[in-house]
Amino acid sequence: MIAFDTCVLVRFLADDDPAQADMAESLMRDNVVFLPRTVLLETEWVLRSRYGKRRDELLPFFQLLSQLDNVVLEDSEGFERAIAWYEMGADFADAMHLAASGNAVMHTFDQNFCKGAMQSGETPRVAYLRSQAHAD
């Protein structure tokens, strides 16, 4: 088994450097590849912020990663939950944080934290905090 750094996974999808993209594709094809949560989190951020990828472009890529037989995801069940919440409109990072928290109640000041997913009733409990300075 090998593991990918973010830049290798990004090259695999972005294909903006043909030589590096070919190497990434070859590694992906010929090995069992471990992808840590941190690499997945950073990959989404890079592809969205640097390459301008939208949710509808990123979602199929992440769904595919979770289905490949030669890809091992850190906490694959948590990742699949996060992807489902992301599909419902949650921010990718927020969904990953919530999935990684397990049964712990997530506390946040962000009133939009995983809002669509929260409304579905399919997420763990989230506690929305309000400071006195922001109370009505």
N, CA, C and O atoms as CSV, one atom per row, in Angstrom:
chain,resi,resn,atom,element,x,y,z
A,1,MET,N,N,0.848,-1.181,0.000
A,1,MET,CA,C,0.000,0.000,0.000
A,1,MET,C,C,0.890,1.240,0.000
A,1,MET,O,O,1.933,1.282,0.653
A,2,ILE,N,N,0.446,2.248,-0.752
A,2,ILE,CA,C,1.115,3.539,-0.748
A,2,ILE,C,C,0.097,4.581,-0.291
A,2,ILE,O,O,-1.098,4.296,-0.216
A,3,ALA,N,N,0.565,5.773,0.012
A,3,ALA,CA,C,-0.330,6.876,0.374
A,3,ALA,C,C,-0.050,8.053,-0.551
A,3,ALA,O,O,1.071,8.233,-1.027
A,4,PHE,N,N,-1.068,8.838,-0.792
A,4,PHE,CA,C,-0.928,10.027,-1.636
A,4,PHE,C,C,-0.902,11.281,-0.782
A,4,PHE,O,O,-1.631,11.394,0.203
A,5,ASP,N,N,-0.054,12.216,-1.171
A,5,ASP,CA,C,-0.104,13.576,-0.666
A,5,ASP,C,C,-1.162,14.313,-1.492
A,5,ASP,O,O,-1.550,13.851,-2.566
A,6,THR,N,N,-1.616,15.435,-0.999
A,6,THR,CA,C,-2.644,16.208,-1.679
A,6,THR,C,C,-2.269,16.536,-3.118
A,6,THR,O,O,-3.095,16.412,-4.022
A,7,CYS,N,N,-1.022,16.956,-3.331
A,7,CYS,CA,C,-0.626,17.385,-4.681
A,7,CYS,C,C,-0.743,16.251,-5.697
A,7,CYS,O,O,-1.021,16.508,-6.869
A,8,VAL,N,N,-0.539,15.014,-5.278
A,8,VAL,CA,C,-0.650,13.882,-6.199
A,8,VAL,C,C,-2.125,13.637,-6.539
A,8,VAL,O,O,-2.466,13.402,-7.698
A,9,LEU,N,N,-2.994,13.693,-5.530
A,9,LEU,CA,C,-4.419,13.497,-5.772
A,9,LEU,C,C,-4.985,14.635,-6.624
A,9,LEU,O,O,-5.812,14.399,-7.505
A,10,VAL,N,N,-4.549,15.848,-6.369
A,10,VAL,CA,C,-4.995,16.993,-7.172
A,10,VAL,C,C,-4.550,16.825,-8.623
A,10,VAL,O,O,-5.336,17.064,-9.540
A,11,ARG,N,N,-3.314,16.422,-8.838
A,11,ARG,CA,C,-2.824,16.203,-10.215
A,11,ARG,C,C,-3.657,15.153,-10.926
A,11,ARG,O,O,-3.946,15.279,-12.116
A,12,PHE,N,N,-4.043,14.113,-10.192
A,12,PHE,CA,C,-4.844,13.032,-10.762
A,12,PHE,C,C,-6.144,13.587,-11.354
A,12,PHE,O,O,-6.577,13.150,-12.420
A,13,LEU,N,N,-6.764,14.545,-10.663
A,13,LEU,CA,C,-8.020,15.103,-11.141
A,13,LEU,C,C,-7.813,16.302,-12.060
A,13,LEU,O,O,-8.452,16.391,-13.109
A,14,ALA,N,N,-6.941,17.214,-11.688
A,14,ALA,CA,C,-6.792,18.465,-12.435
A,14,ALA,C,C,-6.141,18.269,-13.801
A,14,ALA,O,O,-6.479,18.969,-14.756
A,15,ASP,N,N,-5.220,17.332,-13.897
A,15,ASP,CA,C,-4.548,17.031,-15.164
A,15,ASP,C,C,-3.971,18.292,-15.816
A,15,ASP,O,O,-4.032,18.445,-17.036
A,16,ASP,N,N,-3.412,19.193,-15.000
A,16,ASP,CA,C,-2.867,20.435,-15.548
A,16,ASP,C,C,-1.360,20.371,-15.788
A,16,ASP,O,O,-0.773,21.300,-16.345
A,17,ASP,N,N,-0.748,19.289,-15.372
A,17,ASP,CA,C,0.664,19.022,-15.669
A,17,ASP,C,C,0.683,17.584,-16.194
A,17,ASP,O,O,0.660,16.638,-15.407
A,18,PRO,N,N,0.726,17.418,-17.518
A,18,PRO,CA,C,0.574,16.074,-18.096
A,18,PRO,C,C,1.544,15.032,-17.542
A,18,PRO,O,O,1.140,13.894,-17.307
A,19,ALA,N,N,2.795,15.384,-17.328
A,19,ALA,CA,C,3.773,14.412,-16.823
A,19,ALA,C,C,3.407,13.969,-15.403
A,19,ALA,O,O,3.436,12.776,-15.099
A,20,GLN,N,N,3.063,14.928,-14.531
A,20,GLN,CA,C,2.685,14.587,-13.165
A,20,GLN,C,C,1.340,13.864,-13.125
A,20,GLN,O,O,1.155,12.939,-12.335
A,21,ALA,N,N,0.417,14.277,-13.962
A,21,ALA,CA,C,-0.888,13.607,-14.019
A,21,ALA,C,C,-0.726,12.154,-14.447
A,21,ALA,O,O,-1.388,11.269,-13.905
A,22,ASP,N,N,0.151,11.905,-15.418
A,22,ASP,CA,C,0.411,10.535,-15.859
A,22,ASP,C,C,1.006,9.696,-14.736
A,22,ASP,O,O,0.631,8.539,-14.551
A,23,MET,N,N,1.944,10.289,-13.982
A,23,MET,CA,C,2.536,9.557,-12.851
A,23,MET,C,C,1.481,9.254,-11.790
A,23,MET,O,O,1.433,8.142,-11.263
A,24,ALA,N,N,0.640,10.229,-11.477
A,24,ALA,CA,C,-0.411,10.033,-10.487
A,24,ALA,C,C,-1.385,8.949,-10.948
A,24,ALA,O,O,-1.787,8.096,-10.156
A,25,GLU,N,N,-1.760,8.980,-12.216
A,25,GLU,CA,C,-2.675,7.972,-12.761
A,25,GLU,C,C,-2.051,6.577,-12.712
A,25,GLU,O,O,-2.721,5.604,-12.367
A,26,SER,N,N,-0.777,6.486,-13.054
A,26,SER,CA,C,-0.076,5.206,-13.011
A,26,SER,C,C,-0.024,4.662,-11.581
A,26,SER,O,O,-0.274,3.479,-11.354
A,27,LEU,N,N,0.299,5.525,-10.626
A,27,LEU,CA,C,0.321,5.103,-9.221
A,27,LEU,C,C,-1.061,4.647,-8.760
A,27,LEU,O,O,-1.191,3.648,-8.052
A,28,MET,N,N,-2.082,5.384,-9.165
A,28,MET,CA,C,-3.450,5.043,-8.781
A,28,MET,C,C,-3.861,3.702,-9.393
A,28,MET,O,O,-4.519,2.893,-8.740
A,29,ARG,N,N,-3.478,3.478,-10.623
A,29,ARG,CA,C,-3.861,2.255,-11.331
A,29,ARG,C,C,-3.124,1.022,-10.802
A,29,ARG,O,O,-3.708,-0.060,-10.733
A,30,ASP,N,N,-1.845,1.173,-10.426
A,30,ASP,CA,C,-0.986,0.025,-10.117
A,30,ASP,C,C,-0.810,-0.276,-8.636
A,30,ASP,O,O,-0.058,-1.184,-8.282
A,31,ASN,N,N,-1.481,0.460,-7.768
A,31,ASN,CA,C,-1.269,0.289,-6.327
A,31,ASN,C,C,-2.579,0.357,-5.560
A,31,ASN,O,O,-3.602,0.822,-6.062
A,32,VAL,N,N,-2.510,-0.119,-4.340
A,32,VAL,CA,C,-3.546,0.183,-3.365
A,32,VAL,C,C,-3.118,1.505,-2.734
A,32,VAL,O,O,-1.994,1.637,-2.249
A,33,VAL,N,N,-4.027,2.484,-2.747
A,33,VAL,CA,C,-3.685,3.845,-2.326
A,33,VAL,C,C,-4.476,4.221,-1.080
A,33,VAL,O,O,-5.705,4.149,-1.070
A,34,PHE,N,N,-3.766,4.620,-0.037
A,34,PHE,CA,C,-4.380,5.107,1.193
A,34,PHE,C,C,-4.527,6.613,1.100
A,34,PHE,O,O,-3.581,7.312,0.735
A,35,LEU,N,N,-5.726,7.123,1.433
A,35,LEU,CA,C,-5.983,8.560,1.433
A,35,LEU,C,C,-6.442,8.998,2.815
A,35,LEU,O,O,-7.557,8.681,3.229
A,36,PRO,N,N,-5.585,9.730,3.536
A,36,PRO,CA,C,-5.977,10.236,4.852
A,36,PRO,C,C,-7.057,11.317,4.736
A,36,PRO,O,O,-7.181,11.971,3.700
A,37,ARG,N,N,-7.828,11.495,5.799
A,37,ARG,CA,C,-8.853,12.553,5.838
A,37,ARG,C,C,-8.258,13.916,5.535
A,37,ARG,O,O,-8.862,14.725,4.829
A,38,THR,N,N,-7.080,14.165,6.067
A,38,THR,CA,C,-6.462,15.472,5.870
A,38,THR,C,C,-6.176,15.740,4.397
A,38,THR,O,O,-6.318,16.872,3.933
A,39,VAL,N,N,-5.776,14.711,3.661
A,39,VAL,CA,C,-5.523,14.867,2.227
A,39,VAL,C,C,-6.833,15.128,1.489
A,39,VAL,O,O,-6.876,15.961,0.584
A,40,LEU,N,N,-7.889,14.433,1.861
A,40,LEU,CA,C,-9.187,14.649,1.226
A,40,LEU,C,C,-9.695,16.062,1.504
A,40,LEU,O,O,-10.219,16.729,0.612
A,41,LEU,N,N,-9.538,16.504,2.727
A,41,LEU,CA,C,-9.962,17.848,3.116
A,41,LEU,C,C,-9.191,18.906,2.338
A,41,LEU,O,O,-9.783,19.839,1.795
A,42,GLU,N,N,-7.888,18.762,2.284
A,42,GLU,CA,C,-7.061,19.731,1.564
A,42,GLU,C,C,-7.311,19.674,0.055
A,42,GLU,O,O,-7.275,20.701,-0.622
A,43,THR,N,N,-7.560,18.488,-0.460
A,43,THR,CA,C,-7.832,18.337,-1.896
A,43,THR,C,C,-9.074,19.124,-2.298
A,43,THR,O,O,-9.068,19.824,-3.310
A,44,GLU,N,N,-10.130,19.008,-1.511
A,44,GLU,CA,C,-11.346,19.771,-1.825
A,44,GLU,C,C,-11.055,21.256,-1.809
A,44,GLU,O,O,-11.489,21.985,-2.701
A,45,TRP,N,N,-10.321,21.714,-0.800
A,45,TRP,CA,C,-10.011,23.139,-0.685
A,45,TRP,C,C,-9.195,23.626,-1.881
A,45,TRP,O,O,-9.500,24.676,-2.447
A,46,VAL,N,N,-8.160,22.876,-2.274
A,46,VAL,CA,C,-7.315,23.266,-3.407
A,46,VAL,C,C,-8.121,23.285,-4.704
A,46,VAL,O,O,-8.036,24.235,-5.482
A,47,LEU,N,N,-8.898,22.234,-4.930
A,47,LEU,CA,C,-9.660,22.159,-6.177
A,47,LEU,C,C,-10.722,23.258,-6.257
A,47,LEU,O,O,-11.006,23.772,-7.339
A,48,ARG,N,N,-11.296,23.611,-5.129
A,48,ARG,CA,C,-12.317,24.672,-5.107
A,48,ARG,C,C,-11.685,26.053,-5.203
A,48,ARG,O,O,-12.114,26.879,-6.008
A,49,SER,N,N,-10.666,26.308,-4.385
A,49,SER,CA,C,-10.121,27.663,-4.312
A,49,SER,C,C,-9.106,27.970,-5.412
A,49,SER,O,O,-9.088,29.085,-5.934
A,50,ARG,N,N,-8.286,27.030,-5.764
A,50,ARG,CA,C,-7.233,27.268,-6.760
A,50,ARG,C,C,-7.697,26.981,-8.183
A,50,ARG,O,O,-7.332,27.690,-9.121
A,51,TYR,N,N,-8.511,25.927,-8.334
A,51,TYR,CA,C,-8.940,25.504,-9.666
A,51,TYR,C,C,-10.379,25.888,-9.993
A,51,TYR,O,O,-10.848,25.639,-11.103
A,52,GLY,N,N,-11.080,26.487,-9.043
A,52,GLY,CA,C,-12.438,26.959,-9.288
A,52,GLY,C,C,-13.465,25.856,-9.503
A,52,GLY,O,O,-14.499,26.085,-10.129
A,53,LYS,N,N,-13.189,24.666,-8.989
A,53,LYS,CA,C,-14.138,23.549,-9.142
A,53,LYS,C,C,-15.356,23.782,-8.263
A,53,LYS,O,O,-15.253,24.248,-7.128
A,54,ARG,N,N,-16.499,23.447,-8.815
A,54,ARG,CA,C,-17.771,23.592,-8.104
A,54,ARG,C,C,-18.161,22.264,-7.453
A,54,ARG,O,O,-17.614,21.208,-7.770
A,55,ARG,N,N,-19.110,22.351,-6.549
A,55,ARG,CA,C,-19.622,21.171,-5.851
A,55,ARG,C,C,-20.056,20.088,-6.839
A,55,ARG,O,O,-19.757,18.911,-6.638
A,56,ASP,N,N,-20.766,20.483,-7.913
A,56,ASP,CA,C,-21.263,19.488,-8.866
A,56,ASP,C,C,-20.138,18.820,-9.650
A,56,ASP,O,O,-20.344,17.759,-10.239
A,57,GLU,N,N,-18.951,19.427,-9.664
A,57,GLU,CA,C,-17.788,18.802,-10.280
A,57,GLU,C,C,-17.018,17.942,-9.278
A,57,GLU,O,O,-16.456,16.909,-9.642
A,58,LEU,N,N,-16.996,18.369,-8.027
A,58,LEU,CA,C,-16.235,17.664,-7.002
A,58,LEU,C,C,-16.963,16.445,-6.451
A,58,LEU,O,O,-16.336,15.429,-6.154
A,59,LEU,N,N,-18.262,16.540,-6.316
A,59,LEU,CA,C,-19.036,15.451,-5.722
A,59,LEU,C,C,-18.824,14.119,-6.445
A,59,LEU,O,O,-18.546,13.121,-5.780
A,60,PRO,N,N,-18.942,14.056,-7.772
A,60,PRO,CA,C,-18.726,12.770,-8.440
A,60,PRO,C,C,-17.306,12.219,-8.234
A,60,PRO,O,O,-17.117,11.007,-8.130
A,61,PHE,N,N,-16.325,13.103,-8.176
A,61,PHE,CA,C,-14.947,12.676,-7.939
A,61,PHE,C,C,-14.823,12.017,-6.574
A,61,PHE,O,O,-14.250,10.933,-6.466
A,62,PHE,N,N,-15.347,12.648,-5.535
A,62,PHE,CA,C,-15.258,12.084,-4.191
A,62,PHE,C,C,-16.098,10.812,-4.057
A,62,PHE,O,O,-15.701,9.878,-3.361
A,63,GLN,N,N,-17.246,10.774,-4.715
A,63,GLN,CA,C,-18.052,9.553,-4.698
A,63,GLN,C,C,-17.304,8.401,-5.366
A,63,GLN,O,O,-17.338,7.268,-4.885
A,64,LEU,N,N,-16.636,8.696,-6.464
A,64,LEU,CA,C,-15.856,7.669,-7.166
A,64,LEU,C,C,-14.735,7.141,-6.278
A,64,LEU,O,O,-14.515,5.931,-6.214
A,65,LEU,N,N,-14.027,8.030,-5.595
A,65,LEU,CA,C,-12.933,7.598,-4.715
A,65,LEU,C,C,-13.428,6.584,-3.687
A,65,LEU,O,O,-12.734,5.615,-3.376
A,66,SER,N,N,-14.618,6.811,-3.169
A,66,SER,CA,C,-15.128,5.909,-2.132
A,66,SER,C,C,-15.555,4.552,-2.698
A,66,SER,O,O,-15.794,3.616,-1.934
A,67,GLN,N,N,-15.653,4.434,-4.009
A,67,GLN,CA,C,-16.091,3.183,-4.636
A,67,GLN,C,C,-14.954,2.370,-5.248
A,67,GLN,O,O,-15.147,1.205,-5.596
A,68,LEU,N,N,-13.775,2.969,-5.384
A,68,LEU,CA,C,-12.661,2.263,-6.015
A,68,LEU,C,C,-12.122,1.174,-5.097
A,68,LEU,O,O,-11.878,1.414,-3.915
A,69,ASP,N,N,-11.939,-0.014,-5.639
A,69,ASP,CA,C,-11.457,-1.153,-4.845
A,69,ASP,C,C,-10.029,-0.972,-4.352
A,69,ASP,O,O,-9.658,-1.532,-3.320
A,70,ASN,N,N,-9.228,-0.203,-5.067
A,70,ASN,CA,C,-7.824,-0.056,-4.692
A,70,ASN,C,C,-7.564,1.214,-3.880
A,70,ASN,O,O,-6.409,1.571,-3.648
A,71,VAL,N,N,-8.620,1.895,-3.448
A,71,VAL,CA,C,-8.465,3.092,-2.620
A,71,VAL,C,C,-8.958,2.778,-1.212
A,71,VAL,O,O,-10.073,2.295,-1.014
A,72,VAL,N,N,-8.100,3.065,-0.246
A,72,VAL,CA,C,-8.439,2.889,1.163
A,72,VAL,C,C,-8.542,4.283,1.779
A,72,VAL,O,O,-7.569,5.036,1.814
A,73,LEU,N,N,-9.728,4.608,2.257
A,73,LEU,CA,C,-9.969,5.914,2.858
A,73,LEU,C,C,-9.892,5.809,4.374
A,73,LEU,O,O,-10.431,4.877,4.970
A,74,GLU,N,N,-9.225,6.762,4.985
A,74,GLU,CA,C,-9.242,6.813,6.445
A,74,GLU,C,C,-10.687,7.062,6.874
A,74,GLU,O,O,-11.305,8.032,6.436
A,75,ASP,N,N,-11.220,6.203,7.720
A,75,ASP,CA,C,-12.601,6.286,8.183
A,75,ASP,C,C,-13.564,6.383,6.998
A,75,ASP,O,O,-14.254,7.387,6.823
A,76,SER,N,N,-13.595,5.340,6.202
A,76,SER,CA,C,-14.425,5.343,4.988
A,76,SER,C,C,-15.907,5.556,5.298
A,76,SER,O,O,-16.603,6.225,4.535
A,77,GLU,N,N,-16.396,4.999,6.404
A,77,GLU,CA,C,-17.812,5.203,6.754
A,77,GLU,C,C,-18.084,6.670,7.066
A,77,GLU,O,O,-19.095,7.225,6.636
A,78,GLY,N,N,-17.181,7.294,7.812
A,78,GLY,CA,C,-17.323,8.714,8.109
A,78,GLY,C,C,-17.244,9.555,6.846
A,78,GLY,O,O,-17.987,10.525,6.695
A,79,PHE,N,N,-16.352,9.189,5.944
A,79,PHE,CA,C,-16.211,9.921,4.689
A,79,PHE,C,C,-17.498,9.813,3.865
A,79,PHE,O,O,-17.942,10.801,3.281
A,80,GLU,N,N,-18.085,8.642,3.818
A,80,GLU,CA,C,-19.325,8.471,3.056
A,80,GLU,C,C,-20.461,9.295,3.663
A,80,GLU,O,O,-21.281,9.848,2.930
A,81,ARG,N,N,-20.517,9.381,4.997
A,81,ARG,CA,C,-21.525,10.242,5.636
A,81,ARG,C,C,-21.264,11.700,5.264
A,81,ARG,O,O,-22.189,12.438,4.922
A,82,ALA,N,N,-20.004,12.104,5.332
A,82,ALA,CA,C,-19.653,13.488,4.997
A,82,ALA,C,C,-20.027,13.816,3.557
A,82,ALA,O,O,-20.534,14.902,3.276
A,83,ILE,N,N,-19.782,12.891,2.654
A,83,ILE,CA,C,-20.117,13.115,1.241
A,83,ILE,C,C,-21.634,13.236,1.066
A,83,ILE,O,O,-22.103,14.047,0.268
A,84,ALA,N,N,-22.387,12.447,1.796
A,84,ALA,CA,C,-23.856,12.550,1.724
A,84,ALA,C,C,-24.309,13.928,2.209
A,84,ALA,O,O,-25.183,14.540,1.595
A,85,TRP,N,N,-23.727,14.420,3.299
A,85,TRP,CA,C,-24.077,15.743,3.820
A,85,TRP,C,C,-23.617,16.835,2.866
A,85,TRP,O,O,-24.316,17.830,2.678
A,86,TYR,N,N,-22.444,16.657,2.260
A,86,TYR,CA,C,-21.931,17.597,1.253
A,86,TYR,C,C,-22.911,17.674,0.083
A,86,TYR,O,O,-23.185,18.758,-0.432
A,87,GLU,N,N,-23.425,16.544,-0.327
A,87,GLU,CA,C,-24.401,16.508,-1.418
A,87,GLU,C,C,-25.672,17.275,-1.042
A,87,GLU,O,O,-26.340,17.838,-1.909
A,88,MET,N,N,-26.003,17.294,0.255
A,88,MET,CA,C,-27.183,18.019,0.737
A,88,MET,C,C,-26.911,19.517,0.895
A,88,MET,O,O,-27.808,20.279,1.259
A,89,GLY,N,N,-25.678,19.934,0.622
A,89,GLY,CA,C,-25.364,21.356,0.685
A,89,GLY,C,C,-24.407,21.768,1.784
A,89,GLY,O,O,-24.047,22.942,1.870
A,90,ALA,N,N,-23.985,20.841,2.628
A,90,ALA,CA,C,-23.038,21.188,3.696
A,90,ALA,C,C,-21.687,21.566,3.103
A,90,ALA,O,O,-21.289,21.050,2.059
A,91,ASP,N,N,-21.004,22.451,3.765
A,91,ASP,CA,C,-19.614,22.751,3.415
A,91,ASP,C,C,-18.804,21.461,3.595
A,91,ASP,O,O,-19.011,20.726,4.561
A,92,PHE,N,N,-17.888,21.192,2.669
A,92,PHE,CA,C,-17.124,19.948,2.719
A,92,PHE,C,C,-16.362,19.815,4.034
A,92,PHE,O,O,-16.414,18.768,4.680
A,93,ALA,N,N,-15.655,20.871,4.432
A,93,ALA,CA,C,-14.870,20.811,5.668
A,93,ALA,C,C,-15.775,20.596,6.879
A,93,ALA,O,O,-15.456,19.792,7.756
A,94,ASP,N,N,-16.896,21.305,6.935
A,94,ASP,CA,C,-17.823,21.130,8.059
A,94,ASP,C,C,-18.337,19.692,8.112
A,94,ASP,O,O,-18.415,19.099,9.188
A,95,ALA,N,N,-18.683,19.137,6.964
A,95,ALA,CA,C,-19.178,17.760,6.920
A,95,ALA,C,C,-18.107,16.782,7.386
A,95,ALA,O,O,-18.405,15.829,8.106
A,96,MET,N,N,-16.864,17.014,6.978
A,96,MET,CA,C,-15.759,16.147,7.406
A,96,MET,C,C,-15.541,16.262,8.914
A,96,MET,O,O,-15.331,15.254,9.589
A,97,HIS,N,N,-15.589,17.485,9.445
A,97,HIS,CA,C,-15.419,17.685,10.895
A,97,HIS,C,C,-16.525,16.969,11.671
A,97,HIS,O,O,-16.260,16.293,12.665
A,98,LEU,N,N,-17.758,17.124,11.210
A,98,LEU,CA,C,-18.891,16.518,11.895
A,98,LEU,C,C,-18.790,14.995,11.850
A,98,LEU,O,O,-19.031,14.329,12.857
A,99,ALA,N,N,-18.439,14.445,10.699
A,99,ALA,CA,C,-18.314,12.984,10.576
A,99,ALA,C,C,-17.197,12.454,11.469
A,99,ALA,O,O,-17.328,11.375,12.048
A,100,ALA,N,N,-16.109,13.196,11.587
A,100,ALA,CA,C,-14.973,12.752,12.399
A,100,ALA,C,C,-15.268,12.841,13.893
A,100,ALA,O,O,-14.583,12.208,14.697
A,101,SER,N,N,-16.274,13.614,14.270
A,101,SER,CA,C,-16.586,13.823,15.685
A,101,SER,C,C,-17.359,12.673,16.308
A,101,SER,O,O,-17.518,12.622,17.528
A,102,GLY,N,N,-17.837,11.757,15.490
A,102,GLY,CA,C,-18.541,10.587,16.027
A,102,GLY,C,C,-19.778,10.970,16.809
A,102,GLY,O,O,-20.634,11.696,16.304
A,103,ASN,N,N,-19.882,10.486,18.048
A,103,ASN,CA,C,-21.059,10.748,18.876
A,103,ASN,C,C,-20.955,12.034,19.685
A,103,ASN,O,O,-21.908,12.424,20.358
A,104,ALA,N,N,-19.796,12.697,19.622
A,104,ALA,CA,C,-19.647,13.948,20.369
A,104,ALA,C,C,-20.537,15.026,19.745
A,104,ALA,O,O,-20.658,15.105,18.523
A,105,VAL,N,N,-21.149,15.842,20.576
A,105,VAL,CA,C,-21.983,16.931,20.077
A,105,VAL,C,C,-21.062,18.050,19.596
A,105,VAL,O,O,-20.275,18.597,20.368
A,106,MET,N,N,-21.172,18.376,18.324
A,106,MET,CA,C,-20.373,19.460,17.742
A,106,MET,C,C,-20.939,20.790,18.216
A,106,MET,O,O,-22.144,21.025,18.123
A,107,HIS,N,N,-20.077,21.656,18.721
A,107,HIS,CA,C,-20.473,22.999,19.139
A,107,HIS,C,C,-19.879,23.993,18.146
A,107,HIS,O,O,-18.712,23.888,17.770
A,108,THR,N,N,-20.696,24.958,17.726
A,108,THR,CA,C,-20.244,25.919,16.731
A,108,THR,C,C,-20.960,27.249,16.893
A,108,THR,O,O,-22.079,27.310,17.403
A,109,PHE,N,N,-20.298,28.315,16.453
A,109,PHE,CA,C,-20.930,29.634,16.356
A,109,PHE,C,C,-21.551,29.822,14.970
A,109,PHE,O,O,-22.301,30.773,14.753
A,110,ASP,N,N,-21.242,28.920,14.032
A,110,ASP,CA,C,-21.684,29.019,12.637
A,110,ASP,C,C,-23.127,28.527,12.517
A,110,ASP,O,O,-23.386,27.324,12.546
A,111,GLN,N,N,-24.051,29.460,12.383
A,111,GLN,CA,C,-25.472,29.106,12.300
A,111,GLN,C,C,-25.824,28.365,11.008
A,111,GLN,O,O,-26.904,27.786,10.897
A,112,ASN,N,N,-24.920,28.383,10.041
A,112,ASN,CA,C,-25.145,27.672,8.781
A,112,ASN,C,C,-24.413,26.334,8.729
A,112,ASN,O,O,-24.395,25.680,7.686
A,113,PHE,N,N,-23.819,25.926,9.827
A,113,PHE,CA,C,-23.039,24.694,9.884
A,113,PHE,C,C,-23.905,23.508,9.454
A,113,PHE,O,O,-24.867,23.159,10.138
A,114,CYS,N,N,-23.567,22.899,8.338
A,114,CYS,CA,C,-24.256,21.700,7.815
A,114,CYS,C,C,-25.775,21.861,7.817
A,114,CYS,O,O,-26.503,20.899,8.059
A,115,LYS,N,N,-26.253,23.083,7.545
A,115,LYS,CA,C,-27.670,23.412,7.700
A,115,LYS,C,C,-28.603,22.475,6.925
A,115,LYS,O,O,-29.552,21.940,7.497
A,116,GLY,N,N,-28.343,22.275,5.644
A,116,GLY,CA,C,-29.215,21.398,4.853
A,116,GLY,C,C,-29.220,19.975,5.375
A,116,GLY,O,O,-30.268,19.335,5.461
A,117,ALA,N,N,-28.037,19.485,5.722
A,117,ALA,CA,C,-27.937,18.123,6.251
A,117,ALA,C,C,-28.615,18.030,7.617
A,117,ALA,O,O,-29.266,17.031,7.925
A,118,MET,N,N,-28.461,19.068,8.429
A,118,MET,CA,C,-29.087,19.071,9.751
A,118,MET,C,C,-30.613,19.009,9.610
A,118,MET,O,O,-31.284,18.316,10.375
A,119,GLN,N,N,-31.153,19.734,8.631
A,119,GLN,CA,C,-32.605,19.755,8.438
A,119,GLN,C,C,-33.131,18.397,7.999
A,119,GLN,O,O,-34.307,18.094,8.199
A,120,SER,N,N,-32.277,17.581,7.406
A,120,SER,CA,C,-32.711,16.247,6.970
A,120,SER,C,C,-32.876,15.299,8.156
A,120,SER,O,O,-33.530,14.262,8.045
A,121,GLY,N,N,-32.280,15.658,9.287
A,121,GLY,CA,C,-32.332,14.801,10.461
A,121,GLY,C,C,-31.361,13.630,10.400
A,121,GLY,O,O,-31.454,12.705,11.206
A,122,GLU,N,N,-30.428,13.662,9.446
A,122,GLU,CA,C,-29.515,12.540,9.254
A,122,GLU,C,C,-28.122,12.773,9.848
A,122,GLU,O,O,-27.206,11.987,9.603
A,123,THR,N,N,-27.960,13.829,10.612
A,123,THR,CA,C,-26.649,14.122,11.188
A,123,THR,C,C,-26.695,13.963,12.703
A,123,THR,O,O,-27.768,13.957,13.304
A,124,PRO,N,N,-25.515,13.834,13.314
A,124,PRO,CA,C,-25.483,13.887,14.779
A,124,PRO,C,C,-25.908,15.282,15.241
A,124,PRO,O,O,-26.016,16.210,14.441
A,125,ARG,N,N,-26.138,15.403,16.501
A,125,ARG,CA,C,-26.578,16.679,17.078
A,125,ARG,C,C,-25.477,17.729,16.979
A,125,ARG,O,O,-24.297,17.438,17.170
A,126,VAL,N,N,-25.887,18.944,16.679
A,126,VAL,CA,C,-24.986,20.098,16.649
A,126,VAL,C,C,-25.580,21.143,17.578
A,126,VAL,O,O,-26.782,21.407,17.542
A,127,ALA,N,N,-24.731,21.738,18.412
A,127,ALA,CA,C,-25.162,22.801,19.310
A,127,ALA,C,C,-24.692,24.134,18.736
A,127,ALA,O,O,-23.494,24.364,18.577
A,128,TYR,N,N,-25.644,25.002,18.430
A,128,TYR,CA,C,-25.329,26.321,17.906
A,128,TYR,C,C,-25.200,27.286,19.079
A,128,TYR,O,O,-26.144,27.476,19.847
A,129,LEU,N,N,-24.040,27.882,19.207
A,129,LEU,CA,C,-23.760,28.785,20.316
A,129,LEU,C,C,-24.059,30.224,19.914
A,129,LEU,O,O,-23.845,30.621,18.768
A,130,ARG,N,N,-24.548,30.985,20.861
A,130,ARG,CA,C,-24.785,32.422,20.626
A,130,ARG,C,C,-24.138,33.174,21.778
A,130,ARG,O,O,-24.433,32.917,22.945
A,131,SER,N,N,-23.272,34.087,21.445
A,131,SER,CA,C,-22.649,34.896,22.491
A,131,SER,C,C,-23.600,36.036,22.867
A,131,SER,O,O,-24.502,36.376,22.101
A,132,GLN,N,N,-23.396,36.612,24.030
A,132,GLN,CA,C,-24.246,37.715,24.476
A,132,GLN,C,C,-24.157,38.885,23.498
A,132,GLN,O,O,-25.148,39.581,23.276
A,133,ALA,N,N,-23.000,39.103,22.924
A,133,ALA,CA,C,-22.821,40.227,22.001
A,133,ALA,C,C,-23.665,40.039,20.740
A,133,ALA,O,O,-23.996,41.014,20.066
A,134,HIS,N,N,-24.014,38.798,20.418
A,134,HIS,CA,C,-24.789,38.521,19.212
A,134,HIS,C,C,-26.237,38.132,19.511
A,134,HIS,O,O,-26.994,37.800,18.598
A,135,ALA,N,N,-26.619,38.172,20.778
A,135,ALA,CA,C,-28.000,37.823,21.134
A,135,ALA,C,C,-28.917,38.978,20.765
A,135,ALA,O,O,-28.523,40.143,20.812
A,136,ASP,N,N,-30.132,38.640,20.403
A,136,ASP,CA,C,-31.112,39.690,20.048
A,136,ASP,C,C,-31.737,40.316,21.260
A,136,ASP,O,O,-32.575,41.208,21.131
